[in-house]
Amino acid sequence: MSNTSYEQQLALQTEKNKKVVEFIKIVSDLWYDQAIELVIFRNTIVDRNVSDIINLHQYAEEFVGKAISIDDTLAIAKAIATTQLPASRLDIGKLAAEYVAEKDAFDTVEAFVTAKLGESQNYKAIAPKDVVLYGFGRIGRLLARELATQAGKGGQLRLRAVVTRDKMDAVLLEKRASLLRLDSVHGDFNGTVETDIENNALIVNGVPVTMISAAQPEDIDYTAYGINDALIIDNTGVFKDEAALSRHLVAKGASQVLLTAPGKGVPNIVYGVNHDEYNPEEVKIFSAASCTTNAITPILKVVEDNLGVVKGHLETIHAYTNDQNLVDNMHKKYRRGRAAALNMVITETGAGSAVAKALPVLAGKLTSNAIRVPVPNGSLVVLNLEVGKDTSVEGLNEIMKNAALEGNLVEQIKYSLNNELVSSDIVGTSAPSIFDSNATIVSADGKNVVMYVWYDNEYGYSHQVMRLAKYIAQVRRYTYY
């Protein structure tokens, strides 16, 4: 490459970077001033840097097979900023792809945006919901991070308190703060966490979160802390059936309960699949099922709807979890007592039967087992299915790609094009199901398929909990995906 050519390319890239900076400012202004969140094919772009935005544009182009430039997304973002919209979550990647295909039909970008987002005017203002995290373990802390990150103007879910068994003092308060700030798997929290010893609170991104000490849920009076009509998100793993979870509703100021584990006698929900079968005005206790159930159910629904599932087996290759031992020691279950970071451990999973709670049509059709492996996070399900209609690798991949692009499961399914995908790559992915298109296998007769579905068993699951929490709290914004 000649020096002249190099200088030209450098000038073009500099100009592109300037447009990205302008785009980032509009994204931030929309989020913090108008509670309008822009994403690119479900990937958050609030508080992202220039390189992140450029990489997401490249992913969008590859995903939809169309040229999506920063010029297009910048023009659409400017048009959105001048349009009267309610609190919203808008996929500007999808809007840009549609604009490239349809712009000849519109005189201006503003006319295109008005036509696409016109139904948003039917959405009413949202009343924010107080949230209490009951427990502060792996999932609880990730939820705290996400609640703080998504707070914006505070118009949806507001994290007001965290309940633990600790009798809190200055040392324990700082330890809790440190665990929220730092994470060996997910990295440092992209925000601030300070302690307020006098008020027994964590100050997260400048907002107080009260730390409440309690031995049992019915002893708490949340109204004493200014918390009313709260959604209690139980992530302790202690209370798992309707009777136990109902104890939360005895507490003053609590109105709804969400369990971050499979529940007994309560609706087990995989958001995007069966959430709308239950009215949160009538049902007060929900379960978000398990991380594995959230990973496989969206994929199985797509296969069932398009090909039909005759029978199958799923094998979960799962990161080790907190219930295993670091070194060999006694454990109530076979094999789990062996050192987690040194062994692959065969164990059981109820995911095969749990799927039927969200998709009753699959009852009795699936067997399942699990292998815990020496990684701290990032898991994989191998789905081996006999299907009712003949298919091919290309046909099955096209079905899954369409589901990731259009329809009710676009938040749940991410379609991976990465030939080099490994477990560490999927850490931090908000979709609960990551379909590995390059690993798909279909038998010669087209009747048996093998699919590889990755999932971040902590981060992806936490986002499913957040989606369900917003549905239960009835604070879901207008969305355009």
N, C-alpha and C positions, 0 to 999 in steps of 0.2 A: 504494500500500500504506500503510495506517495505521501509526502508530507502535506501536500495540498489536500489530498483526500482525507487524511487524518484530521486536519484542522476543520474541514467541513463537517465530518462526523462528530467531532467534539462540540462544535457550535450547535449542531442539531440536537445533541443530547442535552446540552446546557439549556436550550430553549424548552425542551421537553420537561426537564426537571423544574423549570420555573412554572410551567403549567400545572405540574403535579403539586407544587407548593400552594398555588392558588386554589386548586381543587381541595387540598387538605384543609385550608382555612374555611372554605364553604361547608365542608363536611362537619367541622367543629362548630361553626356558628349555627348550623341547622340543629345539631344535637343539643347544644347547651342553651340556645335561645328559644327554639321552637319544639324541642322534644321529637325531632324527626331524625331517625337513624338511617343512614345509608350503608348498604353492604354490597359486596360484589360476589354474587352467587353464594350467598349465605355466609361469606367470610367478612367479619367485622373490619371496618376501615376507620373507625373512630380511634384517635390517638395512635395512628400508624405513621411510619416515616416514609420518605420518598421511595426508597428501595422496595419497601413492602407493597406500596401502591403499584409500582411498575411491575413487580412480580405477579400480583393478582390480576393485572390487565393481561399479562401473557398467559396465565392460567385460563382466564375467561375466553381468550381467542382460541386456545387449543380445545377447550371444553365444547364450545358451540360451533367451532369450525368457521368462524366469521371474524373479520378484522374488527377489533374493538379498540379504538384509540383513545388516548387521554383527551383529544379534542372533542370526541363524542360525549364522553362522560362529564367533562367540564361544562360543555354546553347544556347538557341535561341538568346537572347540578345547579347551574345558574338559573335555569328555568324553574326548577323546583323551589329555589329560594324566593322567587317572586310570585309563587302561587300560594293561595290560602289553603293550607292543609291542616288537618288535626294531627295529634300525636301519631306518628307512623313509623313503620320499618319498611324501607323501600329497597328493592334489589336493583341498584343502578346498573349492574352488569346485564341483567335481563332486559332492562329498559333500553340500554345501549344496543344490544343485539337486535331487539325489535325495531329500534330506530334505523339501524343500518338497512334492515330489510324493507321498512315501510316509509322511509322519509319522503319519497316522491309523492306520497298521498297527503302530505301536510305542508302548509306554506311556511310554517316556522316551527322551531323546536318547542316553543311555548304551546302551540296548538297541539303538538304531539303529546306533551306532558298532560295537558288539560284533558285530552281524550282518554288517555290511559288511566289517569288517577281520578276521574270524575266521580266514581262511586264512593270515594273517601268522604264526601260531604254528608253521607248518610250516617257516619259514625258520631256518636255523642261523646262529650267530655268524660274522662275517666276519673273516678275517685280513688286516690292512692290507698294502698293497703299496708298496715303494719305487719311486719314479719318478725317472729322470734325463732331463733335456731336453738332447738333443745338438743344439746350435745355439740361438741366442737372438735370432732375427729377429722379424718381425711376429707370426707365429703362435706362436713360442716364448714371447714375452713375454705374449701374451694367455693362453696355457696356464698360464704361471706365476701370473698374476693369478687365474685361475679355480681352479687347484689350491690356492692360498692361501685364497681365499674359501670354497671348499667343504671346507676341512680339518676344520672343526668339532672333534670330539674326536680326529681323526686316524685314524678307523677304516676309511677306504677307501684313497685314493691319497695318498701322502706324498712331496712334492717334496723330494728329498734333495740333488740336485746339478744344476748346469748345466755343460756342456762347451763351450768355445770354443777357437779357435786362438790367441787372445791370450796372450801372456806377461803375466799379470796383475800390475799394480802398483797403488798407491793411486789414481793418476789414472784408470786404466782401470776399476778397481772402482767408483769413484764415477760414472763415465760409464754403466756398466751399470746401476747403481742408479737413476740419473736417468731413463734410458730406460724403466725399469720403473715408476717413479713417475708419469711424465708421458707423455701421448699426445695428439697434436694432433687425432686423430679420436675416440678413445674417452674422452678426458678423464682427469683425475687418478685414480690408483689409490685405491680406497676402503679404504685400509689404511696401514701403515707400512713403509718400506723404509730400512734403515740399513746401513752397511758395517762389517765386522769385518776390518780390515786384517791383524791378527796371524794370523787363521785363514783368510784369503783367502775370506771368505764374505759373502753378503748376509743380513741378518736381516730376514725378511719376516713381518710380523705377529708379531714376537717369536721366530720359529723360524729356526734357521740353515739356509742353503742354500749348500753348498760350491761355489765356482767352480773348475772343473778346466780346466787348459790342456793340450791334446793335439793333436798333428799328425794322428794316425790312431787309429781306435777301438780296435784290438787292443792298443795300448800301455798302456791304462788298467787299473789294478787297483782296482775299485770297493770291494773288501773292505777296502782300506787306509783307506777313509773311513767304515767301518762300514756300508757299503751291500751288501745281499745280495739275490739273487734278483730283481733290478731289471728293470722295464720301461723300455726305452730308447725314447724318443720322438724320432725323427730328423726335425728340421724344417729341415735345412740345404739340401735340394734337391740335394745332391751325390751321395748314394748312392740309386740308384733301381731296381736289379735285385736278384735274390736273392743273387747272388754278392757284390755290394758290401755289401748289408745284413747278410749273414751274418758279416761282419767284426766287427760289434758283439758277436756271441755268443762270440767268442774272448776278449773281456775278462772277467776274473775278476769275479764278482758280477752279471753280466748274464744274464738268462734268456729275455727276449722283446723283440721289436722292433716298433715301430709307426711307419710312414712317413706323414708328413703331405703326401703328394702321390701321384699315380698311380704304381703300381709295375709292374714287369715280372717275370713268373715267380712272383708272390706273390698271394695273395687280395686283390682290390680290394673293399673293403667299404663299403656305404652302410648305416650302422647303422639298424636298423628295417626294412630291406628284405631283406638277405641275410646278416646277421651269424650267424644260427643254423645256417647251412650248414657252418660250420667250428668245430671243437672246439679251444679254446685250450690244452687239455692235449696236443693232437697237433700243432697248427700253431704255430710259434714266430715267424713273421714275417708281419705284416699291413700292408696299405696302407689308408689312409682315403680313397683316391681324391681327386678334386678338389672344390673348393667348388661349382663349377657342376654336377658330377655329383650331389653331395649335394642340390643345390637341385631338380633336375628329376626325379630317379629316384623319389622318393616320389609326386610328382604323376602321373608316367607309370604307376606301378604301380596307383594308384587308377583311372585312366582305363582301363587294360588290363583290370583285374579287373571293371569295371562296364560298359564299352562296347566294349572291344577297340580296339586301335590297328592300323589298316591301313597307314598310312605317315604321314610328317610331316617337318617341318623346324623346327629350333630356332635362334633367333638370340639370341646372348648380347650384351647391352649392358652391358659390364663396366667397372668402375672401373679406372683405370690402375694398373699394378703396378710393382714395383721393377726389373723387367728392362727397362723403357722408359727413354728419355732425358729429362731435364728440359729440355734444349735440343737443337736439331738436332745429331746427331753420328752417327758410324758405328755400325751395328748389323748383326748377322749375318742378321737377318730383314728382309724388305721392310717399309717403312712404320713399323716400331717405332722407327726411329732419329729420327723427328720428335718435336718437343717434346710431351710427354705432356699437359701442362696447357693446351695451346693447340689441340689437334687431336682430332677424332674419327678413330680409326685402325682401318681394316678389317684383321683378322688372322684366323688360323684357330683352331679349338678342336677338341679330340678328344672333347668331351663326348658328341656324338651316338653315336659308336661305343663310348665308355666305358660308357654306360648298359647295353649288352648284357652286360657282365661281371657286373653285378648282376641284370639281367633278361634272360636269354638269349632269351626269346620275342620281344624287340624287335630282335634281330640283323638288320642289313640294312634296317631299316624307316625309319631316321632319317638325315637329312642335317643338317649344322650349320655355323655360321660365327659370327664374333664381331666386335664393334665395341668397341674401347677408347675410353672417353669421359673428358672432363676433370673427373672427380670422384675424390677419393682413396679412397673406400670406398662401398659400396652399389651393388648390381648388379641386373640385370633380365634374365629370359629370356622371350622371346615364343615360345610353343609353338603352331605351326600344324599341326593334326592332322586326318586323315581317320579317322573312327571307324566301327566295325562296326555299331553300333546307333544309330538316330536318337535325338536328344536335343534339348534346348532350353536357353536360358540358365538358366531356373529349375531345370530338371532337373539340369544339370551343376553348378550352384552348390550344389544340395542334396546331391549326391554328395560334393562336396569338403567341405562343412560337416560332414557325417556322419563323414567320415574324420578331420577335425580334432577331433571330439568323442569318438569311440569307436573302438576297434580298436588295431592295432599301430603306427600312424603318428601318434599324437596328439602325440608330442614333436617330430616332424619337420615337421608342417604347421600353420601358423597361418592362420586364416581371417580376412581383413581385411574390415571393414565400412566402412572410412574412405573417404568420397567425395573427400577432399583428399590422399590418400596420394601422397607423392613420395619420392625416394631418401633424403633425410636423415632421414625419419621412421622408416626401418627399421634405422638404425644402432643396434646394441646389442640386436637381437632374437636370442634364443637358438635359435629354430627355423630350420633351414636353408632352409625353403620358406615363403614368405609369399604365399598365394593372394589375388590382388586380385579380389574378387568383383564389384566394380563395373565392371571392364574386360572381363568375359567377352563373347565374340562367338560366335554360332552361326549358320551359314548357314540360309537359308529351308527347305532340305530336311532340316536336322538332321544332316547327314553330315560337315560340316566345322566344327571348333571352333578358336577362338583364345583362349589363356589367357595371362595375364600373371603371372609368378611372380617376386617380388622376393626378394633374399637379401643379408644382410650377409656378404660374401665373406670377412671376417676373423672376426668374432665368432660368427656362426651356424655357420661351418665349425669353429671351435675347439670349440664345444660338441658337435658331432658327433664330433670327435676324442676329447673327454672321455668321451662315451657309449661309444664303441668301446673306449677304454682300460680303462674299468671292466669291460666284458665280457671283454676279454682277460685282465685281472688277476683276474677272478672275484670282484669286490667289489661287484657290483650288489646294491643293497638291495631289500627288499620295496617294491613300488610299488603305488599305487592311483590309477589315472587314469580 
